[in-house]
Amino acid sequence: MAVLPPDKPPLGHDYSYAQRKISLQSSKTSRRLNQIDQIRANGVGDHIALPQLVVCGDQSAGKSSVLEGISGIPFPRQDGLCTRFATEIILRHECTDIKTTATIIPNSSRSEEEKRLLSAYHHVLHDFTELPNIIEEAAKLMGVRGIDAQAEGPAFAADVLRLELVGNTGLHLTIVDLPGLISVAQSEEDVKIVEKMVDSYLQHSRTIILAVIPATSDVDTQGIIQRARRFDENGLRTVGIITKPDLINAGTEARIARLAKNCDRTKLTLGFFILKNPSPTELKAGMTIEERRKTELAYFSTEVWKKQGLDPSRVGVDKLRCFLEEILDSHIERELPKVREDIRRLLREKNEELDELGAERKSPNQIRMFLTKMATNYYNIIQAGVDGSYGGRDASFFEIRDGRLSARLRAAIHIENEKFSDDMRQHGENRKIVPSDHPDVGKDKGGQHFVTKEGMLEWIRQVYDETRGQELPGNYNQALLAELFHVQSLRWADIAREHILVVSKIVFQFVNAALAYAIRDGKVRENIGRLVSTTLEANVEAAEHELERILQDETRQPITYNHYYTDNIQNARNEASKSLIEDSVRDAIRNDWDGTLHLQNTEKDCVRLVSSLKKRVIVDMKEQACSEAKTDLTAYYKVARKTFVDNVCRQVIERHILARLADAFSPMTVSLYSEEELINLAIESPQICHLRSDARRLQAALEQSLRDLAG
């Protein structure tokens, strides 16, 4: 433990000096600083960047002496405990005796028990000689390795020791002291821990970096300058503090002066200060602040330094102290509105998070209430998707992203049904008639046979011969049309099954999106998702069975009462008769009338024309039957195809997949769950309890911080 010599008071505040400097800051400044300190004490600083001054540097850069000069607090040196964690130093001037209090702010990563233990630490210092004990006690509580019997644990802690001095300090200032950067340690992990801790402070845009640089080293090789450049590339929030100018070689003062005057390669917008810290001998002798001030002034008044043309406002710890008060005051004044807005934004996020987590669900009744709410949200989304209602409360869910309609279920199903209808129209025929010059004539493509009209008739003649029964010549057996249709519609089954597969994928994708939207708890969503998937799979299976029944109906004797069938046959026969008459007339004119028809309204000419036409109408009874069969097949196939498409869309897709979709998870299904099922589905996990607890704690801290800022 560091013990100061008894013949001189501890290095501390010169009260008469404080009285002379009391005009530095106003009560408004003190209130702003206290507000930021209170927000930090609330734990909000772990989540929102707060305006702060941070002292950092490499090991042995003279950081402790700089802090002593600014704050008047004599940090112990021989055990190095004060460098194992961050120390927040709060100085507030009041016209009272100084009261110094030590507390610990636990890091947010601590467990609840650890937070409680660390937060309970509170010690009032009667003398700065107690400080080594305070630091050792804090290190033990933080679990720092190597303290007393503490053999395990990290060498550094992320917690913060807060030293608050309120009274006749002559200063309104808050400053954070960070562990010094180390290049060599017993453990490489220790080096990384320190670097990570320092970076966590430097990376925030509201941190003013006080980079302590020894004059004895090349500034470009200093780790703190390199890290400051990484997070403050243009040097807009970095203040350089040059120490140990008394230890440089004679004749190199000009080099240090260039750096101090911001004329070196390393330039900072906030510039540099140059200090002379007390020597070990002076510290051992118990040098006071006033003595330090006089010694420092005398040192920089020597001829070798006077001729360097240093800016007097940038020389000595007194000038640094004034500068820090001013810059922190203006920095907080500028950043406080942004801090307030950040707190409000984070509070909104926490409120939304708590709303998503919902109420506690430890008992079956709590779980049922929770699931009922989730089921209502899910049911509404599913039903809106099935109905095609994309507005209202859940409009954000139905937004079209990347041009995809996957969230708009009814629109997506309409598109797929239309594709199915087009596929049936273009590819449903087993034999498709194409022009004789078509490149695919006589080929099989995609399971479809491409034939000419003559090729189609040839196939019909073959089936006609195979289905002959007791019918007279010129007629065809009823089995002919059935067999022709059954062969011609062979592709329907594959096309329809593929349609069910496509629709089911769209539905599963939609349902999963709806579950993710309605149920934010991943574990509960996974459990409910399994139940919903089981129901959907059963629905798809029922749809497939329904399709098989419809396909089985198509294997029976053709039957229809659709007038379009008879209309199509009548039109086809009229067209055939028309074509036959036209062909016969043209042939008669060409052969019997010398190419020109001269017809007078006489009986002789009429008889001649009729005789001419009769000898050209040669009826092949088999050909007549096959031609009529082709006409009947074309007419019936068209009607049957349209009916089949409608049946698949209505009886398969709508009845079994879409109509039952919302029932998979609804308030009604939740009301039927047993207590055991409820517990298995949605009992709250320890992780969720922890999330809710943390969210509530932060919510309370944010609300308190807003009240602190308004105070």
Secondary structure, 3 states (H helix, E strand, C coil): CCCCCCCCCCCCCCHHHHHHCHHHCCHHHHHHHHHHHHHHHCCHHHCCCCCEEEEEEECCCCHHHHHHHHHCCCCCCCCCHHHCCEEEEEEEECCCCCEEEEEEECCCCCCHHHHHHHHCCEEEECCHHHHHHHHHHHHHHHCCCCCCCCCCCCCCCCCEEEEEEEECCCCCEEEEECCCECCCCCCHHHHHHHHHHHHHHHCCCCEEEEEEEECCCCHHHCHHHHHHHHHCCCCCCEEEEEECHHHCCCCCHHHHHHHHCCCCCCCCCCCEEECCCCCHHHHHCCCCHHHHHHHHHHHHCCHHHHCCCCCHHHECHHHHHHHHHHHHHHHHHHHHHHHHHHHHHHHHHHHHHHHHHCCCCCCHHHHHHHHHHHHHHHHHHHHHHHHCCCCHHHCCCCCCECCECCCCHHHHHHHHHHHHHHHHHHHCCCEEECCCCCCCCCCEECCEEEECHHHHHHHHHHHHHHCCCCCCCCCCCHHHHHHHHHHHCCCHHHHHHHHHHHHHHHHHHHHHHHHHHHCCCHHHHHHHHHHHHHHHHHHHHHHHHHHHHHHHHHCCCCCCCCHHHHHHHHHHHHHHHHHHHHHHHHHHHHHHCCCCCCCCCCHHHHHHHHHHHHCCCCCCHHHHHHHHHHHHHHHHHHHHHHHHHHHHHHHHHHHHHHCCHHHHCCHHHHHCCCHHHHHHHHCCCHHHHHHHHHHHHHHHHHHHHHHHHHC
